[in-house]
Amino acid sequence: MSQHADARPPATDDDLTWCHDAVQGVSRTFALTVNVLDEPMSSYICIGYLLCRIPDTIEDSSSIAPDEQAHLLRLYDRALDPEDDTDIDEFVTAVEPHIPAEAERSADWDVVANAPRIFRTFEALPEDVHEAVTPPVRELVTGMAMFVERYAHIGGLRIQSRDELEEYCYYVAGTVGNLITNLVTRGNIDSERRSRLYDTAEEFGQLLQLVNIAKDVYDDYTTENNVYLPAEWLDDAGVPQEEVVAAEHEARTASVVKRTADHARSLLDDAQTYLETVPLRDGNTLEAWGIPFLLAVGTLRELLANPEAAVTGKGVKVSRQEVFAVMAAMNENNHAALGELRETISQQPFHRAPMNVE
């Protein structure tokens, strides 16, 4: 565990404590981020992430009809709108029939069930935090609703083109990049730095999303009935979109996985620029964003070496040893080391590298 993991003030607020605990259960990667942030940014990012996780669980559910998904997402958006009278309890009442019984509930659905608790915690944060977080979260939610409605006749998302892939990644991840940037640029910051951050924030978020899309092809289709690999790219490879994980198309689908990974790699320079520019204020740390960036670099390395693993369900991920090595390196290094760390990790697992970055 990072040296920052216990940096949170004493747990005098049960709701805030619950939110920090909840993040640990729903996302290993984002838990790492929250753990290496200091206060108050740790709580700002924790709660902002949970606000995004609620609609994400709704969108990913294969047991809720698309029309109902869209209705729930738009109801959630109204609950977020400070000028709308819709209460978060109305959303919970509407979604309750879809929430599994407590004994059978996943961590994701437990977050949905506790939406009022998350909203209470969010409402207790400073007003400038509300202004930073609410617009990008609402844009994420309405974007999800739009995509669900677009493919309601199929029952799952079927991305058609590179342009649509980028549109989807913007809504579900580029908006999160803007959320982070809104938080770290509150107060005085020079205009050139602010402009550079907003010019690259969406690419940072989209990079992480594209890596997930490339590595999770099998699970996205078999568990959630979603295909994010663009139909036009699959057509080029001779793969029907509804047969994306069929054994007879494994090699051809793997070529599209590689194409997607290559597209993600094209965003690495902008993402690195973002990290080299982001201000370390209000408890923000380079570790929090450098770790997922470098783990994405490692995942791309593994994807490009073995894209078939994303198609067969074998899975693509970096080892725990490499995760720990990356965490240790980010704890010891600053912005200037990012490029060297990135280059090393792109070539081989970091814990096996012959020398450490000084």
Steps between C-alpha positions, in 0.01 A plus 500: 500500500621852417634735761197718421240233572438620856531870423124552531394698809351302789175334396248727667255477212356151448379584151844618386663193652250277319578671168873439539436137590261458206762608244726220622233248404399623154829587330849381584651759265303795632556383856874534434439854380292602801750339739794703370318832504512716811210692646290676397554375141472137609140553610413723205616237249353210702153651505521624141591149389208344690261750339622368164494136607126504570394569138778273372345207687160581350643522147693172537205299633381231261193432717340844450319569172658783298197728523502461878876558511459827313213605727708430812801686362295807413334490843844486660607799292202697625595413858843651430354817347501772771212674323276190487276391786569130442639340815755217506247295698275505191781341301555234767128421511499455122815284492417294810319218311825439309731495803584144612420391853761615748647153550547461122604857423829583331712793617380697196135451584569584864624839378177550302291405805691755708462786254331725763799454730739598219288804414494609866876480512534691175265773619721556807799591279587863415295677236792537259539120509132463404559736208805300390343155524134534405524610132737220383307235695175616342661496155619143564150393605319659207756355260440152641125547466541611139703190410258266677211656306696485175533121526183418693373289207801269539516482879872576517741756361647439154756766415505554123798722418817656633315831536230335708761321711663834576160655575421220746842523666454874540171462683607222736865599559591833339243659732684347796821661376316832502366431850853447631620813323213708635603398851874563466458838328273659758651828617793681344684326218673659205304501175764314295511212747122486523472492121755219472312296760163534329659430161619158625255404780257317275782302337619387842156364584443352155836320510398307810158418351646375170737271688201353687307456175792322335565262789138421597356392164393155623338613825331802343323277248427189708404677823355834390407441133709796389743520208723804506736389222368707205299306243696668219828367644351152548366511143849581376619185677209287375334455839121540548445713809268238653779241470767713661612229746436197276796262500520489121559878490750514786803612297302753297330649805840513668621719213221747584598488867851593390360782285310632802811476716698689236233771505536519878878533462448807283364678811800426723688820417203723586431299817863540606484874432193517722683327785807718461278808522249409772541714816566327830263692726219430747643154561547412132802276435680389187477139620122503479498550124846374409426150631193436276685660207802272537281194562318586176839507325574155643159367399550629145833317490327176598213559258729558206702190588195274541177661369330157477476490880243782487280293268511161670422608856850414620540864592767763458655668801828593658625292791464597865879518519506762227217696664697517824819597315320780315347628824841507667659679204230768491544554873871570444494703177363828367359637174839488329520120534168423328646472150774263607261288704259485207775391260626229736152359566410501130790261438474252790334440838636769727594268786727312261674812365880482543517839671261730682429858401686735731 
